[in-house]
Every structure is written in structure tokens, then in C-alpha cells.
């Protein structure tokens, strides 16, 4: 065989080997999904979230489900209103606990995101606000007309008008019949909530209280805020220092420390039940006028938007969201089916519960500031 024939044969062999290697490389990209931004199989997204969603994103089953769909999600927690003070550079999404702070975040994001359609919020799931009470406290409230308990005594409703009247009058536990003999029931009667200036649940608590106190009217201007400001101030000032997220007060309650009445998300109770954790003497009181918190994801990048759409539509991720106590938007049956064994605690259909309209973000923020303003005695 001559040199030319040998060289031609070598080139053909090398060509075949190279082709096989190239095909292998293409196949690897196709199998893993590829990523034009990072050259890896996974879209790494970073977001800031309300503390009540931290366990959901940390759940290994959620991490695995997201990885199977090409996502690795890193999060940090913040009070929903506090998110507006954070620099958004470097984040792919912000995930506060309600629409009002989400509106502010979207307005802020619109300044730096050229494609405004990217920042359109998504609402994968929601959760009504409830009050958890220790059994003795719930029975005393019921015995004084401030609450109604179900047959098992593990759930019921909180009479908001009666409760607000008690708050307005600075009533103490000692003034309620049946409180004697319970050393933990001492001092002013109040519900522990989060800081309304920093946290969505605390602000929504004020929205519901304002709506009831103002005769079923949603606050629409400064005059409306002023009408209920003295009462709302009492609800907040009596608490002293407040947490900026809802996770810590709930954990304190479960641990048996702190105030006997605490405002939390229903999802926190449902997650406890679905995980089979001990409930102790916990009683769930649904305020007869409450607010449902729409957990609202504000995308800041295309990858953030893709994550929000996945959380909203993917059946497995919706199932996992329910396992963490959230109610998927537009799919009440999914929550009902998953919690069928826990109706002693949960009001699945929210029967007898009225939803209070929520003021605009601007009005709600003003309401929170007025409630914290010690100098205003009007």
C-alpha cells in the first residue's frame, strides 16, 4: 500500500472516530436537555421567598422534582414587604405571600427588565389566615362568645366583631369567665401577628380587622385608614416586638412558648397534619372574616418566569405544594382530597368564612405604618 492510500485510509478511520465522538456529544446534550446560558443540564435560579415557603423549597422531593425538570433553585427568606428594600439584581424571582407586595415588586422590576411581559405575576397557590389557639384559650373564648368550637373542640371560628370589641376595651384574660386556674391566660387578650410593615400576614390581619371595624367597607383612602387606625394600633402595640416572618411564631406556638393565640397561614397547620407531626393541644380558629393570601411569584428573568409557570401547572409540583398545606389555584379538589383525613382541624370548604377585600398596596402599607405610629393618638 502506497503512502497516499495509507494516509487516505487513516483519514477515513479518524473521520469515523470523530463522527462517533460528535454524535456521542450531541446525544449527551439531548439526553440532559442542554442549557444555552450555562452549558449544563440545569437552569440555576435564585429567588427571595416568604419564610412560610422555605420548607417547600427545601423538601428533597421538591428539589428532585425540579431537578427532573431542569431546575436548581436557591432561595433566601424575607418578610414580604421587606423584599422591596432588597436589590433585585441577581435574583430570578421574588415570591412574597400576597398580591400587594408583589405589585410593588413588579413596579420596581419593570424599571430594569426590558420585556414587561416577563414580570407578569403568577399565583400558583394560596392559603387563608387562621388563628391557632391552645385548647384552654379556645374554650375560654368560646365560653365568652368570642369563638365557636366544633364538636371535637379542635377547630372552630373566631367571632371577629366580638374579638375586636374586646381589643377596643382592652379586655384581659382575667376578665373572661373560665380563665381562672389557667396560669398561662393572663394579661391583655390579643392575637400575635407578624410585623405589618415587614410581613404580608401581619398587614393582611389589619386589612381584615379594618374591614370588620368599618362596617364591611374596604379602606380606599386616607380617611378610611384614619377611621380604624386607633383600633389597629391597639392590635399591634400590645404585642411588643414582632417577627418579620410567620415561620418563627408558629414554631414557638408548637413548642409551647409565647402567646396562646397566634395568627398563621392555614398551610402551616395543614403541613403539620399531612406530615404526621404531633398537634398537641392545638385548636384552629378560622376568623369568620379573614383574608386568603395569594402567594404571588414575580418573575425577574425568563428562567424565573419558567419556574413560576412550572409551579402553577405541573401536576407533581402541585401535589407537593398541597403536601405542604397550600391550596392550588383553581383546583380545590386537590386540597380536599389530600386533607380528607384531617377535617377535625381544617375547614376544607371555608364554610361560614367571609373573605374580606384587600386594599391596594399603597393603602395597606399606610395602614401598617399608622398601626405602628405611636405618636398618632387619634
Order of alpha helices (4+ residues) and beta strands (2+ residues): alpha-beta-alpha-alpha-beta-beta-alpha-beta-alpha-beta-beta-alpha-alpha-alpha-alpha-beta-alpha-beta-beta-beta-alpha-alpha-beta-alpha-beta-alpha
